[in-house]
């Protein structure tokens, strides 16, 4: 296996949607909607084309990562732009081989070079702490509903990047998926059975 990383191109979009669907199907809930999120992000102004990468093994796409613009709003209604990472996906047959880490490290480096302040994610702390992500409460940042929990994490892209930036995090509305929209989008893909699995138990939605 000789995996390389390059910028995603428009010709990759459908392949990435299929792969994302395979990677997330029945993991967090019966079925998934991450493939629709990936599809929709590319149609809004929050999409950052320069941070949309795919991992390639030969000529096969085996992983992808995408970023969108988000904001922190403080108690004076001042807005600060930051990054929201995700979805990140790896083809199921390639999971556990370090491809997700390659995509994370590559995109974090590029995001810093582009001058962004920080990245916010919702994810597994055991996995993301290795990249330097910390609980958002350490930076005085809360979810839009004023919550903090271990899965809500922040990575400063340079020291002091978030100095004086406190408040609530708001992702782009593109992450708000409507049931009918998902049902219509699903018709573009081969049928897959929706199941309740052990991985879905005790997950934060």
N, C-alpha and C positions, 0 to 999 in steps of 0.2 A: 504493500500500500504506500503510495506516494501522494499525499494530500497537499494541495496548494489552495490559496485563497485569492479570489479576485472580486472586483466589483460585480454586482448583479447587473444583468442586462435585461431589456424588455423581453427578449426571446426566452429568458429563464422563468418568467413569472408563473406560468401555469405549472411547470415542473416543480417549482418551489411550493406552490399551493398544494399539489398532490402530496409532496413529501411532508409538509407541515401537518396535513390531515392524518397521514399515516403515523406520524410521531406522537400526536396528541390524542388520537382516537381512544375513547374510553379511559383515559388516564385520570382526568380531574372530574369528569362527569360522563354520563352516557353520551357517546358521540363526542363532538368538540366544535368550537367555533373559531379556533385560532387561524385556520386557513382563510376564513372570511375576513378576519382582522387584517391579515397580511395583504389580502386582495384590496381591502378598502383603504389601508394606509397609503398605498401608492397613488390614490386619487385625490388626496388632500394636501393642502399647503404645509402641513406639519411634517410630511415625509422628507427625510434627509437622504437623498440619493447617494451622497458621498459616503454614507455609512451603512449602505445596504450591500452586504457581502455574501458570497456563496463559497463553500468549501468544495473542491473538485478532486475526485480520484480518477485520473485519466480524463475521460470526457463526461463522467457521471457526476451530477450534483449530489453530494452526500450530506450537506449541512447548509444552514442559512441563518443570518442574523439581520435584524432590521431595527432602526431607530426612528423616533419621531420627536418633534419639539413639544415640550411641556412647559409648565410654569409653576413657580412658587409665588403665592400671593400673601403679603404680610398684612398686619392689622391696620396699616394705613392705605391698603389697597394698592400698594406698589407691586409691580409684576417683574419677576426675574426669570429669564429663559434658562431652562436646563434640558437635559435629554431624558427620554423614557426609552429604555431598552426592551425589545421584545415584540413579537415572539422570536425566540431562538429555537431552532429545531435541527435534529440530526436524524437521518434515515435510520429506521429501527435496526437494520442489520449492521449499522456502523456505530451504534451507541456503545459507550464504554471504552472507546478507543482514543479519547482525548480530542475529538474534533470540536466539541463544544468549547473546550479551553482554548484551542487555536483561534476560533472565531472571537471569543471574548477578548483575549489578549491583543489580537490584531486590531479589533475595532476600538478598544480602549485607547490604544496608542494613537490611532488615527483621529479619534475624537479630541484628544489632547492637542494634537497638532493643528486641528481646525479651530482651536481656541474656545471650545465649550467648557463650562465651569464644572459640571457634575453630571452624573448619571443616576437615575432612580429606577429601581426595579422592585417587583414583587416576586419572590422566589425562595428557594431553599437556602437558609443561612449556611448550612454545612458546606454547600457547594460554592456559594458566592463569596464567602469570607476569604477564600484563597486568593481572590482578585483584589482584595482590599475594601470590599463593601462593609459598611457598618450600619447598625440600627439607626434609622433616620432620627430617632429622638436625640441622639448624640449631637445632632446639628440643629435641634429645635424645629424640626420639620415634621408635620403631621399629614395624615391623609386628608382629603377634601372634607371628610366627615369628622375630623379632629381626633383620629385614632393613631395609635402606635402599636406595632407588634413586630415580632422578630423577622417576619418575612418581608417587611417593608424596609428597604435598605438604600443607602446612598454611598456613592463613591465620588470623592473630590478628585478632579482631574489635575489639579495642582494645589500645592499647600496654600491654605487660606482662601481658596476659591469661593467658599461659602461664608466667609467672614461677614457678619452683619446681615446675612440673609436668613430670615426666620419666617415661618408661616406654614400655609397649607399647600399641598401638592395637587395640581390639576393636570391630568393627562388630557389629550385631545379627545373630543367627543366620538372620534372614530372607533373607540373601544366599546362604545355602547351598541351592542348588537341586538337587532329586533328579531323576534322568533320567525316571523313570516319571511323576512329577508334571508335568514339562514336556511329555511326550508326550501326557498326558491333556488338558492345557490347550490344546495346539496344535490339538486337534480342534474348538475353538470358533472357529477362524479359517479363512479360505480357504487352500487349499493354496498353498505357495510352495516352490520348489525350493531345496534346500540345496546351496551350491557352495563350492569352495575358491577363494579369490581372492588377488590380490597384497596386499590390505590386511591379510590375516591373517598374513602372514609376519613373523617376528621380533617378534610382539606378546607382551607380558607378560600371562599369563593369571591 
